[in-house]
């Protein structure tokens, strides 16, 4: 099943890792001037326009979620990936602020526990997948197991010797596991939306320094963030490999320009709303008999 929706094709053209094609992140802009129309507006007016679109999409998303919840045939899984400071938390906060918390869950995944390491790498993610009618958000996801672990193979779980990370084809096998996992989800009614928040190294430096200039943001800062920045080129390479290997027709990767937060948030919101609209869902129909019973109950209530 391919993604559908009024805006999906538009965003696929300018921000998708095309399935089966080589991915070079340098080919994807990280800034705000993504179209000629936006360039003509200039930065200030472009921001104003996109903020307005984001506000409209929040309202649309709230309405779409209500239909999704009532229909109960599909679920939505949103995977957010990106370098440190790319804006994953802020994107969740600003895009999903209007949805009903009862039908939405957010899960962040830290270093695996001993129990999690004693299972297959997908186990801890499978446990918290969204139910039908729900929107589930993974703030980082099972893709960490082909990103961080690939840069730092010492973090790999203990596996049989003939499956160790030195073996040729190990990572290709893990990509296949992920693709098959997502294909299984899609075939069972889960729409998988994957966003890579694409931030430049220059902007990451700016955001890290900004955190150090404000004591209230110290809690968000870790020395490990600076240490990981030293592996920037390694991460670019593993992200390119991952995007190339796991962007599919049924679960494509959207590469989101993330140097300007208002651009990234609007991009993500547009795709989510469009994907749900593309399902053409409607509220459950009420039979004539049910309506008759409801009217009888209403009449009794009025006569109390």
N, C-alpha and C positions, 0 to 999 in steps of 0.2 A: 504494500500500500504506500503510495507516494503522498507526501504532504501536499495539501491543497489550501486555497484561500486567496482572497483578492490581492493580498500584498506579498504572498509567498514567492511567486515567480520573480517579482521585482527585486526582492532581497536576495534571492538565489543568484541572480545575475551579477550583483555587485558585491556580495559578501559571503558567498558560499565556497567551501572547499569542494570543488567539483569531483564527484565520485570517480575513482580510477585515474585521476590526474595527479601529476607531481605538484607538490605544494611548496612554494617559497614565500615565507612570511614577508619578505621585503617587497613582494608584489602587492601587498595589501596595505593601504594607507591606515594610519592610526589617528589622523586628525578629523576635524569637523567638516571640511570642504569636500564632501563625498560626491556631490553632483554640481553641475553647472548652475542649476537654480539656486543652490545654497551659496555658491561662490558669489553670484550676483547680489544676493541679499547682504553679504558681509557678516562677520562673526556675531555682532550684537543682535541683529534682526533674525539671523538664523537660529540663535539660541532662543530668542523669544518665540519664534514659530514652533520650534521643536518642543519647547516646554508646554506650549498650548496643546500640541498633538499628544504629548505624554499624558496630560490631564484628561483629554478626551478618551484616550485608550484605557486609562484606569477605570473610567465609568463603563466603557464597553467590556472590559475584562470582568468587572463585577457582575454585569448582566450575563455574559457568556458563562461564567462560573455557575451562576444560578441554574441555567439550562443544563449544563454538564452534570450538575449534582442531581437534578430532577430526572434526567434521562437515564443515568446509571449504566450506560453501556460502554463508555470510554473512560480512560484515565489519562492524565498528562504527566509525563516525567520531564522535568527541566534539569539539565546538567550544566553547571557553570564551572568553567575552568579558566585559568589565567595565571600569569606571573603574580608574585606578591605585589600588593597595592593596586592591582588592576581594577578593583571596584566591585568585587562580587557581593560583599555585604550591602553596600549602598544600592546596588542594582536591585537586590531582593527587596530592600526596604522601600524604595521609591516606586518600583513597578507593581509590587503586590500589596501596596498599602490599602487598596480599596476592596480586597477580596474578603470573603467570610472565613475567619480562621478555622471554623469547623470543617471546612472542605479543603484545607490547604495545610501541608506540613513541610517543614524545612529541616534538613539533616546536614550537619557538617561532619566530616570524617577526619579524625586526627590519626596519629600513629597507631597502627593496629595493636590491640591488646593480645595477651598470650592466647586467650581463647579464640580470638579472631584469626590469629596466625595458625592455629591448629585446624582450621577449615580451609576450603578452597578460597581463592582471593575474592570471589563474587559473593560469598556467603553473607557477609555483614551488610551488603547493599540489598540483597534479595529480601532480607527480613523487614525492610522499611519501605518497600515499594508502595506507591499510592494505590488505594482501592479504587474500584470503578466509581466514577463520579468525582474523584478527587484530583487535585493538583499537588504533585510532590516535587520538591526542589532539592537537588543535591548540590550543596555548596562545596565544591570539589567532589569527586566521585570515584567510581572504579577505574577511571582513567589515571588516577594517581599511581596505579599499579603497573602502568607502562610509561610513566613520566619520572616521578621522584625515584622510584626503585631502579629505573634504568640508568639514571644519573648516579645513583648511589646503590650499586648492586649489593653492598653489604647489608642493606635493609630488607633484602628478599627473604621471604619465609623459608624455612627448612623444607627442602624437597628431595625426593629420591635422587641419587647421584646422576642417573642418566637423564634427569630433567633439569639439571642445574643451569644457571644463567649463562655458563660458558658455552653450552651446546648451541651449534648452529640451528637457527630456526625456532629457538625458544620464544623470542618476542613475536615472531610471525604467528606462532601458535596461540599466544595470548591475545593478539589482535583478532584472530579468528574466533576465539572464545567469546570476546566482547561482541563481535558482529553477530554471532549466532544467538547470544543472549538477547541482544536488541531485536533481532528478527523474531525471536520467540515472543518478546513483549508486544511488538507491533501486531503480530498475527493473533494475539489475544486481546487486542483492543487498547493498548497503551500507545499514545502518541509520544515519541521520544524527540525532544527538542534540545539540541546541544549548542551551547554558545561558548566560544573562546574569546575572552575579552583581551583584545590585542593592544597592548600598551607598549610604547617605545621605551628604550633604556633611559633616555633623557628624562622622560616624564616620571619614570619610576624613581629616579634620583631626586627629582623635585618633591615627590610625595613623601619619600623617606625623610628628607631634610625638614619638610613641613611638620611631620610628626615630632621631630626632635626640637622644634621651636615652640611647641605648645605642650606644657606639662600635662594638660588634660588628655593629650593623645599618647602619653607615654605608655599607657596600658596596651596600646595597639602595637607597640614597637618591641621587637625582639632582635637581639644581636645576631640571631640565626638568620634573620632576613638579610643582613649585610653579608653574612658568610655565603648565603645562597646566591647572592648577586654575582659573586665571583664565578659562578657556573652559568652565567647568562647564555653564552654561546652554546654550551651543552644542552641547556633547556630549549633553546631555539631549535636545535637539531632534533631532539626527541619529540618536540611538539610537531614539527613538520612531518616526521615519520608517522606519528600517531594520526594526525589529520588526514594524511594521504591514505593510510591503511584502514581507517574506520569511518570515513565519510561515505555514506551509502545513499541510495535513492530513498530508502525507507527511514533512514535516520541520519540526515546530512549534518555536517558541521557548519555553523554560521560563524564567520570570523568578524567580530564586532570591533569597529574602531573605538578605542577606549581612552584615548588621551584627554578627551573632553567628556565628562561624565554625563552631561545632558544629551550628547549624541548617543552614547552607549545605551542609556536607559530607554530612550525613545526607540532605538533600533530593536532592542529585545522585546519591548512591549508590543510593537507593531507585529512582530513575527508570532508572538504567543496568541494575540487576539485573532490574527488572520488564520492561524492554524485551527483554532477552535471554531471559528466561523466556517471554515472549509468542511467541517464535519456535517453541516446542515442539520443540526439537532433542533428538536422542537420539544415543548413541554408535553408530558404524557396526556393523552386524550382521555376525557372523562365521559363515560357512557351515559346514555339517557337515563338509565336506571339509577346510576350513581347520583346524577343531578337531581332526580326526583327525591331520593332519600335525603340529600343535602337540604333541599327546600323544605322538606317535612321537618327536619331537625331545626332549621332556621325559624320556622313558624312556631315550633314549641318553645324555642328560646325567647322569641319575641313576646309570647303569651305568658311568660313566667310572672 
